[in-house]
Amino acid sequence: MGSAAAPLECVATLRGHIERRVWHVAWSPTGRTLASCAADRAIRLWASSRADGGEWSCLAILEDGHQRTVRRIAWAPCGTLLASASFDATAMIWKCEDGVFDCLASLEGQPREEERERERERERERERE
């Protein structure tokens, strides 16, 4: 079938989200920045100061957008736009200029969908307990 996969090695643990549950991470198209989103309603942007991946630091925290858990993030191929989706039934588009992220747009979902998603989130929480 093929050769055995090389064992994975943890090279860094990034700490900073207030809530312990990180929902998603996404590499920027350049591979130099990692975005993470969590139950604390924040998006954090991380980068390593070394080419080998050591010494990571948080470059920015986007916390003035979503009102509930940020569930998913995705970079645009250009590397300057980041989309985020939340359980608050909004999707946001963030743009980076000179290292500063600003929200370009906030797209709101349907109220009924938001309530259904809240109920699903409560069910998942009950299942985990």
Disulfide bonds with the S-S distance in Angstrom:
none
